[in-house]
Amino acid sequence: MENTAQALRHYFNGNGTPVTLGNNTINALVLSGDFQSRHQRIISGKSTSLNGSFSVNLTSNIFHVGRTNVDYSIKCVPGNCSVTYDLFVRDGFWDVDFINERFLKGAPLFQPDGPGPNLEMFGGTPYPYIPIRGTYTFPNPGY
């Protein structure tokens, strides 16, 4: 899945089945400033934790993904380290009614963001993204 039109079609016709996001979407995440900033901290030894998570905002590039989650885990052996990233974790195409989501999010019957039904006022079925795993090896900066 590469664009918001495909995401909407799957929302209305996919019966909630999980999807794998395409290479363009993965590249948009990995090449984003948010991701690259965290990646540079990790490979330069400035990360304060060997595992954790952070979010990346893709709303302006890949609207249907919006803000997504990345988990990471750093492992080292003498001489080098590797970091494993799990992209799009705990995420999916949950609420297409983003206008009502913004204005009704405090109301008990209108809790946004998550598997539905929440704000599915127009039909459709929310669905999860299948996480993507990638590993990067780098010289040990002192972990």
Secondary structure as GFF3:
##gff-version 3
##sequence-region A 1 143
A	DSSP	alpha_helix	4	13	.	.	.	ID=ss1
A	DSSP	alpha_helix	23	30	.	.	.	ID=ss2
A	DSSP	alpha_helix	33	43	.	.	.	ID=ss3
A	DSSP	beta_strand	51	57	.	.	.	ID=ss4
A	DSSP	beta_strand	67	77	.	.	.	ID=ss5
A	DSSP	beta_strand	80	87	.	.	.	ID=ss6
A	DSSP	beta_strand	92	93	.	.	.	ID=ss7
A	DSSP	alpha_helix	98	104	.	.	.	ID=ss8
A	DSSP	beta_strand	127	128	.	.	.	ID=ss9
A	DSSP	beta_strand	132	139	.	.	.	ID=ss10
###
